[in-house]
């Protein structure tokens, strides 16, 4: 077995440490044998490669959302995704069918919505006949 020891410490390096100092802090302690330093560097490289692979996998797994959609009412035309009622959105906004009960000034009173009390209503869009479920 090789000797232990040598926990290199660089005291007093603050937030302004240079890249060289950071690299030195990550390098294996100088008290290790050449073989132990090589193994430690190899483990470090393997960990970095694994982190890189995980990051790349997460980036490629992210769903791709198109900025333009083709609603049936436009007969093949395209329009911006946020101007439509499409559920295919890059954000977790729920969609719910509601009845417009009353309008008073700039306030809309909605009824029959599938919402929890206090849920903000971000947008109201018209209900069109081609939106109706079959048999309704």
C-alpha positions as CSV (number, residue, x, y, z in Angstrom):
1,X,0.0,0.0,0.0
2,X,1.0,3.5,-0.6
3,X,1.4,6.3,1.9
4,X,-1.6,8.2,3.0
5,X,-1.4,11.7,4.1
6,X,-0.9,14.9,2.2
7,X,-4.2,16.5,2.2
8,X,-3.1,19.6,0.4
9,X,-4.9,22.6,1.6
10,X,-4.6,26.0,0.2
11,X,-6.0,28.2,2.9
12,X,-7.5,31.6,2.3
13,X,-8.7,31.3,-1.2
14,X,-11.9,33.2,-1.4
15,X,-14.6,33.7,-4.1
16,X,-12.0,35.4,-6.4
17,X,-9.9,32.2,-6.8
18,X,-8.5,31.8,-10.3
19,X,-9.3,29.0,-12.6
20,X,-5.8,27.6,-12.0
21,X,-6.4,27.5,-8.2
22,X,-9.8,25.7,-8.9
23,X,-8.1,23.2,-11.1
24,X,-5.4,22.7,-8.4
25,X,-8.0,22.1,-5.8
26,X,-9.6,19.4,-7.9
27,X,-6.4,17.6,-8.7
28,X,-5.5,14.6,-6.5
29,X,-3.4,15.2,-3.4
30,X,0.3,15.2,-4.0
31,X,0.9,12.6,-1.3
32,X,-0.5,9.9,-3.6
33,X,1.6,7.6,-5.7
34,X,1.7,8.1,-9.4
35,X,-0.6,5.1,-9.9
36,X,-3.1,6.4,-7.3
37,X,-3.1,9.9,-8.9
38,X,-3.7,8.3,-12.3
39,X,-6.7,6.4,-11.0
40,X,-8.1,9.4,-9.2
41,X,-7.8,11.5,-12.5
42,X,-9.5,8.7,-14.4
43,X,-12.4,8.5,-12.0
44,X,-12.8,12.3,-12.2
45,X,-12.8,12.2,-16.0
46,X,-15.4,9.3,-15.9
47,X,-17.6,11.4,-13.6
48,X,-17.3,14.4,-15.9
49,X,-18.2,12.3,-19.0
50,X,-21.2,10.8,-17.1
51,X,-22.4,14.3,-16.2
52,X,-22.0,15.5,-19.8
53,X,-24.0,12.4,-21.1
54,X,-26.8,13.0,-18.5
55,X,-27.0,16.7,-19.5
56,X,-27.1,15.9,-23.2
57,X,-29.8,13.2,-22.6
58,X,-31.9,15.7,-20.6
59,X,-31.6,18.3,-23.4
60,X,-32.6,15.9,-26.1
61,X,-35.5,14.5,-24.1
62,X,-37.1,17.9,-23.7
63,X,-40.3,18.1,-25.8
64,X,-40.1,20.3,-28.9
65,X,-43.0,22.8,-29.2
66,X,-43.8,24.5,-32.5
67,X,-44.4,28.2,-32.3
68,X,-47.1,27.9,-35.1
69,X,-50.0,25.5,-35.2
70,X,-52.6,24.7,-37.8
71,X,-56.1,24.9,-36.3
72,X,-59.0,23.2,-38.3
73,X,-60.8,26.5,-38.6
74,X,-58.0,28.1,-40.7
75,X,-58.2,25.3,-43.4
76,X,-54.5,24.6,-43.4
77,X,-53.3,28.1,-42.4
78,X,-51.0,28.6,-39.4
79,X,-51.2,30.9,-36.5
80,X,-49.2,31.5,-33.3
81,X,-49.6,28.9,-30.7
82,X,-50.7,31.3,-27.9
83,X,-53.5,32.7,-30.0
84,X,-55.2,29.3,-30.1
85,X,-56.8,26.9,-27.7
86,X,-54.4,24.1,-28.4
87,X,-53.4,22.0,-25.4
88,X,-49.9,21.5,-26.9
89,X,-48.2,24.3,-25.0
90,X,-44.7,24.6,-23.5
91,X,-46.2,25.6,-20.2
92,X,-48.5,23.7,-17.8
93,X,-51.6,25.7,-18.4
94,X,-54.9,23.8,-18.0
95,X,-57.8,24.1,-20.3
96,X,-61.4,24.0,-19.2
97,X,-64.8,24.5,-20.7
98,X,-66.9,27.2,-18.9
99,X,-70.2,29.0,-19.5
100,X,-70.2,32.8,-19.6
101,X,-72.9,33.7,-17.1
102,X,-72.6,37.5,-16.9
103,X,-70.5,40.4,-18.1
104,X,-70.1,43.5,-15.9
105,X,-67.7,46.1,-17.1
106,X,-64.4,44.3,-17.5
107,X,-65.4,41.4,-15.3
108,X,-66.6,38.0,-16.7
109,X,-68.6,35.7,-14.4
110,X,-67.9,32.1,-15.5
111,X,-69.7,29.0,-14.4
112,X,-69.3,25.2,-14.7
113,X,-65.5,25.5,-15.0
114,X,-63.4,22.6,-13.9
115,X,-61.3,24.7,-11.6
116,X,-60.3,24.9,-7.9
117,X,-61.5,28.1,-6.1
118,X,-58.9,30.8,-6.5
119,X,-57.4,29.5,-9.7
120,X,-56.6,32.4,-12.0
121,X,-58.2,32.5,-15.4
122,X,-55.5,33.6,-17.8
123,X,-57.5,33.8,-21.1
124,X,-61.0,33.2,-22.4
125,X,-61.5,31.9,-25.9
126,X,-64.8,31.3,-27.8
127,X,-66.3,27.8,-28.0
128,X,-66.8,26.8,-31.6
129,X,-69.1,24.0,-33.0
130,X,-66.2,21.9,-34.3
131,X,-64.9,21.8,-30.7
132,X,-68.0,19.9,-29.5
133,X,-67.4,16.3,-28.5
134,X,-69.1,13.7,-30.7
135,X,-72.7,13.1,-29.6
136,X,-73.0,16.4,-27.7
